[in-house]
Amino acid sequence: MSNTTALPISALHERVEAIFRKAGLNAIQSGALARVITAGERDACKSHGIYRIEGTLRTVKAGKVKPDAVPELVLQEGSAIVRVNAKCGFANPAFELGVPALADRARACGLAALVINDCTHFSALWPEVEALTEQGLAGLVMCPSYSTVAPTGGNKPLLGTNPIAFGWPRMGKSPYVFDFATSVAARGEIELHRRAGKPLPEGWAIDADGNPTTDPEAALAGAMLPFGGHKGSAIGTMVELLAGIMIGDLTSPEVLEYLGTTTLAPPHGELILAFSPQAFSAGRPGDPFARAETLFEQIAGQGARLPSQRRYAARARSEAEGIVLTAAEIEQLDRLLALGLDAVS
């Protein structure tokens, strides 16, 4: 007897959305969260799939996010900046609200920015950049987190994992997308190693005394390290400046001070930049999309893999065969649906 179940994508979405409605989230919040979590499972991004449900429910139960928030779109005539006040709800519904106006202004101005303030963020950023590539736009997205990463040369958590994502549209093909933390690995990956009882690769983390460690427990009590040493540290600092200080929202140290824990989803802001390739290349020779395809073909011609290819392959399998979940994962979903907020401490 198989210990796995293949669920249609729509069935998993319905189940996840029902869990959030049971926990008291309104339709705006629960629908957006269900979409991004289901997308994570669909694309085999387990660290941003149903694993994230408990953390979001814990954050709601702690009163650190408003489950009934209705985000507000703020437009200023003549400005390329679109703002959405998430009203202390989750980032995902605020992003969905702001995308149409962001796309319109990017086409009109060539470049536009969406600033999301007062949101709680827990998900990957590739859904945001993919939403922009679907509009024929290139996108760059970033946000801080809470202090879990030591700057290069330091020995205590200060920076967040501070993810950054980029997307480029491709006609008739999946977009070129990368999404990565500016730490060596996402914090969720360390938690998954802990749950599985697996040691971390060397160079991922330090313990509370600043010593290198491969123990996930010690890493969670200590600090993660930036990718690429001083380069990742500098990029992580840039994210704090642009997507925290510049937009008038919290930095990672301020988030940790507010929450007092890393077990809840972090409240902060998010910065989304949208570019029109046609507008930027106007008056210059060549089609930007055709020229990009030449570059991608040259990369693949050397035997290199474009980022997100494995994710797109997983997506195709899920669309054809359903999303495969273990018996333990199905049991977890059933428990969350039955108990709602009572399922989490």
Secondary structure as UniProt FT lines:
FT   STRAND          4..7
FT   HELIX           9..22
FT   TURN            23..24
FT   HELIX           27..42
FT   TURN            43..44
FT   HELIX           46..48
FT   HELIX           50..52
FT   HELIX           53..61
FT   TURN            62..63
FT   TURN            67..68
FT   STRAND          72..75
FT   TURN            77..78
FT   STRAND          81..85
FT   TURN            87..88
FT   HELIX           91..109
FT   STRAND          111..120
FT   HELIX           126..133
FT   TURN            134..136
FT   STRAND          138..142
FT   TURN            152..153
FT   STRAND          164..168
FT   TURN            171..172
FT   STRAND          176..180
FT   HELIX           187..196
FT   TURN            202..203
FT   STRAND          205..206
FT   TURN            208..209
FT   STRAND          212..213
FT   HELIX           216..221
FT   STRAND          223..224
FT   TURN            227..229
FT   HELIX           230..240
FT   HELIX           241..245
FT   TURN            246..248
FT   HELIX           252..259
FT   STRAND          267..275
FT   HELIX           277..281
FT   TURN            282..283
FT   HELIX           288..301
FT   TURN            302..303
FT   TURN            307..308
FT   HELIX           309..321
FT   STRAND          323..326
FT   HELIX           327..339
FT   HELIX           340..343
//
